[in-house]
């Protein structure tokens, strides 16, 4: 039945292309080779213009600007010890934070969906606070709690830990919020079936639950990494921005701009862009692997 | 006794799902747990599987006390109403899951999966994903998956409940033949009395968390223990306070003695069957008969007719002279 309808769809693609959408229940997607209808053509056009104005053109401008001084200047900027240290610190801490979020975010989502406890509703709301809080306010909160005048005696100001802490704080909701709805939709009976077939709880989680959650965890991880690598407001206060030690890339870029060196700023920015892209692609590959492991 | 359940109680909050339930399920047979939705039959099945735990009471499988054992250690096969397929795995991997967990050699897994897929007629679908199968095919896959671990008992929770009636009937016949072939102790939960009467060796009727009756389909049908059982197994009507099946009533044009007299109020023909409604005293009685029989009587709406249960027809309840209670004598609530 499925095979038959596939054949049907491919052979009659050209015939269907000009028909208005919504006729047969079989063709839910627009045929690939056909001409666009007026409506979808207009939609695609408006969407592309908006996306270009907002994203594509500025991105291209950054990359072009970065190349203004040629490869030598670009390379010199990146290999500048202070800049390189900033990039290294930012990427390292972002990766660590993302890994922590993958584990903790999934755990928090699990607890929120599967368990009943006092204060669940409150936690549900509080999870989003790092989203809602202006980042500089988040920085203030962290400084007053984990800074030199910490009421609980923990002082991480001016250390790498401050960077980690600030990044972790602002990225908490990403994995939680992407995994939670998927977990809510999960078929509990599939897990029960695995248990009755003799699988341990861990095996059931690894082989039945995790493959279903992987796309959501991947999406959350990508968002979390992208946010972490570009974070500025929440960590400037606590980290102290010490050159070679706690200075992150976004602070470095700002310094370049303040000194009127936009070419170097663009060079660092485009490097960040490249790393982000690479990590997002890697996360996507990993997520597909896990989802299709069986 | 293969499965023994003794004095099991189970509550969900204030709701009593099972109230002191005891039942023996014999080895090698197909037993149906029959009852209305929310009556507790699924809960009982899940307690046998270890997916729920009894508040009090005992569950034994093949003489072993499993009351507190987790599902993994009970060696039961469980089939769910909505298939519970592992959506990201192929049909073959679904079936292989339980055997792979047991770390059997690869060749053995492969051979066993091939054998099971042949048993459920899904060999050519081995590499499909469950989402590409029809409901009936998915349920057969789930059955093969449950049988793969060579379970001591096979538990089926409304296995055909999500299928359309034609597929239901096919799968029902197929299940009966499969059971004769594999002969693993099987417990089937269903709310469909035809399904239970047709497939099961023994039926346990459960209602409101209690067992109403246990017996073979014949015993249940011929000697229902109470009004609930009789009413649940098929259409019933009431004559002189007794519950009786409409096709077990005989109708006469003249008084044969020992009959109730009434006036025919409605005649309705459905296929080969004629349904005659008559008012006898304060009771509305339903009588069904074949068309030929009805015409032989020569009666029509408005005529007077005499009705009595056929000799040996099962009835439930005490015959009453004045079957309808005087409304004034009923206890006033509150």
Interface residues (C-beta under 8 A of the other chain):
Chain A: X2 X187 X189 X190 X192 X193 X194 X195 X196 X197 X198 X199 X200 X203 X207 X208 X211 X212 X291 X292 X294
Chain B: X49 X50 X51 X70 X71 X72 X74 X75 X76 X77 X78 X80 X82 X84 X85 X86 X87 X88 X89 X90 X93 X97 X98 X101 X102 X132 X142 X145 X146 X148 X149
